[in-house]
Amino acid sequence: MEGTRPHWFTEALMGRQLCWFHDYVSPHQAEYLSLARRLSDSTRTARRIVSEAEVELISCDHWQYIIDPRRYMLRLIFDIAVHKFRQLQPSINAYIAPTPVDAPVRSERRADKGIVLNALDRVPSLYRRVFLMRRVKGLTTNEIAKHLKLSPAKAMQRLVTATVMFCNAVDQETCVPARACALTDGYLLGDDG
């Protein structure tokens, strides 16, 4: 008896899901294909994207709770197309010129005590405190949250903001301004000669 119940239940559930799919998702096939075609390079690829979205939708467990199946399906198609597009794009390293052989090897930027202290001074005290709790004292996010009487999410948000502020401050401390050549100086000053 136990072995037949899950099988029967699965068939009934699958039947309801197929009816739901047929009633609420299938009538908009032309719209799905149109969107996929705009986001892809060929009709064949567009059909593949729509099929992949349909499979993902039919295999999800929360299909009963989808309020607007048409919009959900359009979003799935968009996400799948964007994912496929990103896979086709070359990595950022493809745009970076290779380092010449005779170029000096740059070691990792070493933290100079003066640079770190000046960068810490640029970070507002509210964020500096959180940053030091993590980096110097080694406290976890939950410990920081308890200490500052914040929620863990808010503590994490402050920690991320503090880290970004600190990194930006270090970059400002170590940045060497670029020098413009005579041609750019003349252009910027309005001298066409």
C-alpha positions as CSV (number, residue, x, y, z in Angstrom):
1,M,0.0,0.0,0.0
2,E,2.8,2.4,0.9
3,G,4.5,1.8,-2.5
4,T,1.4,2.6,-4.6
5,R,0.5,5.8,-2.9
6,P,3.4,8.0,-3.9
7,H,3.1,6.7,-7.5
8,W,-0.6,7.6,-7.6
9,F,0.0,11.0,-5.9
10,T,2.8,11.8,-8.4
11,E,0.6,11.0,-11.4
12,A,-2.2,13.1,-10.0
13,L,0.1,16.0,-9.3
14,M,1.8,15.7,-12.7
15,G,-1.7,15.7,-14.3
16,R,-2.7,18.9,-12.5
17,Q,0.6,20.5,-13.4
18,L,0.3,19.6,-17.1
19,C,-3.2,21.1,-17.1
20,W,-2.0,24.2,-15.5
21,F,0.9,24.4,-18.0
22,H,-1.5,23.9,-20.9
23,D,-4.0,26.5,-19.6
24,Y,-1.7,29.3,-18.4
25,V,1.7,28.9,-20.1
26,S,1.1,27.4,-23.5
27,P,-1.3,30.1,-24.9
28,H,1.6,32.6,-24.9
29,Q,4.1,30.5,-27.0
30,A,4.3,33.2,-29.8
31,E,5.2,35.9,-27.2
32,Y,7.9,33.6,-25.7
33,L,9.4,32.8,-29.1
34,S,9.3,36.5,-30.1
35,L,11.3,37.5,-26.9
36,A,13.8,34.7,-27.3
37,R,14.3,35.6,-31.0
38,R,15.0,39.2,-30.0
39,L,17.6,38.0,-27.5
40,S,19.3,35.4,-29.6
41,D,21.0,35.1,-33.0
42,S,18.7,32.6,-34.7
43,T,15.2,31.1,-34.6
44,R,16.8,27.8,-33.7
45,T,18.5,29.2,-30.7
46,A,15.3,31.0,-29.7
47,R,13.4,27.7,-29.8
48,R,16.1,26.1,-27.7
49,I,15.8,28.9,-25.1
50,V,12.0,28.6,-24.9
51,S,12.3,24.8,-24.6
52,E,14.9,25.2,-21.8
53,A,12.6,27.6,-20.0
54,E,9.6,25.3,-20.3
55,V,11.6,22.4,-18.9
56,E,12.7,24.5,-16.0
57,L,9.2,25.7,-15.3
58,I,7.6,22.2,-15.6
59,S,10.3,20.7,-13.3
60,C,10.0,23.4,-10.5
61,D,8.3,22.4,-7.3
62,H,6.7,25.8,-6.7
63,W,4.6,26.0,-9.9
64,Q,1.3,26.2,-7.9
65,Y,2.5,29.4,-6.2
66,I,3.3,31.3,-9.4
67,I,0.8,34.1,-9.7
68,D,1.5,35.3,-13.2
69,P,2.9,32.3,-15.2
70,R,3.3,34.3,-18.4
71,R,5.5,36.9,-16.8
72,Y,7.4,34.2,-14.9
73,M,8.1,32.4,-18.2
74,L,9.2,35.6,-19.9
75,R,11.6,36.2,-17.0
76,L,13.0,32.7,-17.3
77,I,13.5,33.2,-21.0
78,F,15.3,36.5,-20.5
79,D,17.5,35.0,-17.8
80,I,18.4,32.0,-19.9
81,A,19.2,34.1,-22.9
82,V,21.4,36.5,-20.9
83,H,23.2,33.5,-19.4
84,K,23.9,32.1,-22.9
85,F,25.0,35.5,-24.1
86,R,27.5,35.9,-21.2
87,Q,28.9,32.5,-21.9
88,L,29.7,33.6,-25.5
89,Q,31.5,36.7,-24.4
90,P,35.2,36.6,-24.0
91,S,36.6,37.0,-20.5
92,I,37.9,40.4,-19.4
93,N,41.5,39.0,-19.8
94,A,40.9,39.0,-23.6
95,Y,40.9,42.8,-23.6
96,I,44.1,43.2,-21.6
97,A,47.2,43.5,-23.5
98,P,49.9,41.0,-22.6
99,T,52.8,42.3,-20.5
100,P,56.0,42.9,-22.4
101,V,58.8,40.5,-21.7
102,D,61.2,43.2,-20.6
103,A,58.7,44.9,-18.2
104,P,59.6,44.9,-14.6
105,V,57.7,42.4,-12.6
106,R,55.4,44.2,-10.1
107,S,55.2,42.6,-6.8
108,E,52.0,42.7,-4.8
109,R,51.4,46.1,-3.2
110,R,52.8,46.0,0.3
111,A,50.8,47.6,3.0
112,D,52.9,50.5,4.2
113,K,52.0,51.5,7.7
114,G,51.6,55.2,6.8
115,I,49.3,54.3,3.8
116,V,47.1,52.1,6.0
117,L,46.8,54.7,8.8
118,N,46.0,57.5,6.3
119,A,43.4,55.3,4.6
120,L,41.9,54.4,7.9
121,D,41.6,58.1,8.8
122,R,39.6,58.7,5.6
123,V,37.0,56.0,6.6
124,P,34.2,57.5,8.8
125,S,34.4,56.4,12.4
126,L,31.1,54.5,12.2
127,Y,32.5,52.2,9.5
128,R,36.1,52.3,10.7
129,R,35.0,50.7,14.0
130,V,33.3,47.8,12.2
131,F,36.3,47.4,9.9
132,L,38.7,47.2,12.8
133,M,36.5,44.7,14.7
134,R,36.7,42.3,11.8
135,R,40.3,42.9,10.6
136,V,42.1,43.5,13.8
137,K,40.1,41.7,16.5
138,G,38.9,39.0,14.1
139,L,35.3,39.0,15.2
140,T,32.6,37.3,13.2
141,T,29.7,39.1,11.7
142,N,27.3,37.8,14.5
143,E,29.7,39.0,17.2
144,I,30.0,42.4,15.6
145,A,26.2,42.6,15.4
146,K,25.8,41.7,19.1
147,H,28.5,44.2,20.1
148,L,27.0,47.0,18.1
149,K,23.4,45.9,18.8
150,L,22.6,45.5,15.1
151,S,21.0,42.8,13.1
152,P,23.5,40.5,11.4
153,A,22.4,41.8,8.0
154,K,23.0,45.4,9.0
155,A,26.4,44.5,10.4
156,M,27.3,42.7,7.2
157,Q,26.2,45.8,5.2
158,R,28.3,48.1,7.3
159,L,31.3,45.7,7.0
160,V,31.0,45.6,3.2
161,T,30.7,49.4,3.0
162,A,33.6,49.8,5.4
163,T,35.8,47.5,3.3
164,V,34.9,49.3,0.1
165,M,35.7,52.7,1.7
166,F,39.0,51.4,3.0
167,C,40.0,50.0,-0.3
168,N,39.1,53.2,-2.1
169,A,41.1,55.2,0.5
170,V,44.1,52.9,0.0
171,D,43.8,53.4,-3.8
172,Q,43.7,57.2,-3.4
173,E,46.8,57.0,-1.1
174,T,48.8,54.9,-3.6
175,C,47.5,56.4,-6.9
176,V,50.0,58.2,-9.0
177,P,48.3,60.8,-11.2
178,A,48.7,60.3,-14.9
179,R,50.7,62.8,-16.9
180,A,49.2,64.2,-20.0
181,C,51.4,64.8,-23.0
182,A,51.7,68.2,-24.8
183,L,49.1,67.3,-27.4
184,T,46.5,66.6,-24.8
185,D,47.4,69.6,-22.8
186,G,47.0,71.8,-25.9
187,Y,43.7,70.1,-26.8
188,L,42.3,70.5,-23.3
189,L,43.3,74.2,-23.2
190,G,41.7,74.8,-26.6
191,D,45.0,75.2,-28.5
192,D,44.7,73.6,-31.8
193,G,48.2,74.4,-33.0
